[in-house]
Amino acid sequence: MHRFAAGAVAVAFAVFALPADLPGQVPTLVIPKASQRATVSQTIGLTEVSITYDRPVVNQREIWGKLVPYDSVWRAGANENTVIAFSSPVRVGGRDLPAGRYGVHMIPTADEWTVILSRQADAWGSFSYDPKEDALRLTAVPVAAPFQEALGYTLDDPGIGSVVATMHWEKLAVPFTLEVDHKRVVVDSLRQQLRGLGRFFWQPWVQAAAWCAGNDVNLEEAAEWAQSSIAINENFTNLRLKATLLEKMGDATNAAQLRRRSFELATEPDINAYGYQLLGQGKVDSAIVVFQKNAKDYPKSWNAYDSLGEAYATKGDKRRAAELYNKAREMTKDPFQQRRIAGILAGLR
């Protein structure tokens, strides 16, 4: 019996002793957390908003006023800080915040909650929370919600300039709104992008200027961007875009001159695309005039007659549309286009 016991001790030591060539510090293994990690994100215009947090569960406990005490700073999650991050400046609770990462804390009460965004985003929970590090505080009103076992965040009702961040847990939801000056963010981004390789091509200047024209923002600089495009390659598209910008700024005379110049340089695809732009805007008669010009200038183009036929069909003149579609079908040698046009003609009968 004595010899057997000694052998068992030796075996046990052999199992639990570290090999001689390994360091003395025992490595820590990664195992699942009881409160699991999660991230929710949403793009607002060009602004990325994300919330990263750990998800405690109710587990049949009384949460509000008990597990999470009232009138005390709470980490709004579990384990490390809940972190909210913005890729560009935002406005929260009526105050502007620069882009960056912020620790989220909350002070629950029975009626109103205080939501705190702290400049310290890398702490463990709220144990080292310091109000001197607050970036802002805002008041949020909790609302009744369907039961949710694991705490979660959502980014709801995303628009071009705002999103609602909401904490859900147990039978409560706590929402607060984030706002983005999306036009300023996009213009700043366009300026930066035009410092890159795109500045050597005419199309990116047009894209940037067209976005400003379509959103009625930054018009003077957009006109300069249109001129940069013209300097690289003067064409129908950038001339008409600059004309639009000048007209928006009240310079109708120079806008008209640029439009006349644009038609002097226009190609068949330019005019065809312009006609469809008018058609899409519901300006059917104006589109017909443009498509008629294209058919006159390019009488050997089946596509010019095809587009003009579509404009007349949109107007409701089936007879004229059928004449033009028949002409286009006779002119094209492409079997696919012939079948497509035949299908349209069948629908006009």
VENWODA-V708819 format. One record per helix or strand of 2 or more residues. SS is the DSSP state (2 for helix, 1 for strand). FROM is the first residue (numbers start at 1). TO is the last residue. If there is no record, write none. Layout:
BEGIN
{{SS,FROM,TO} {SS,FROM,TO}}
END
This chain:
BEGIN
{{2,2,16} {1,36,44} {1,47,55} {1,73,74} {1,82,86} {1,90,92} {1,95,97} {1,100,107} {1,112,118} {2,131,133} {1,134,156} {1,162,179} {2,182,193} {2,197,200} {2,202,215} {2,219,232} {2,236,248} {2,252,265} {2,268,280} {2,284,297} {2,302,315} {2,318,331} {2,335,348}}
END
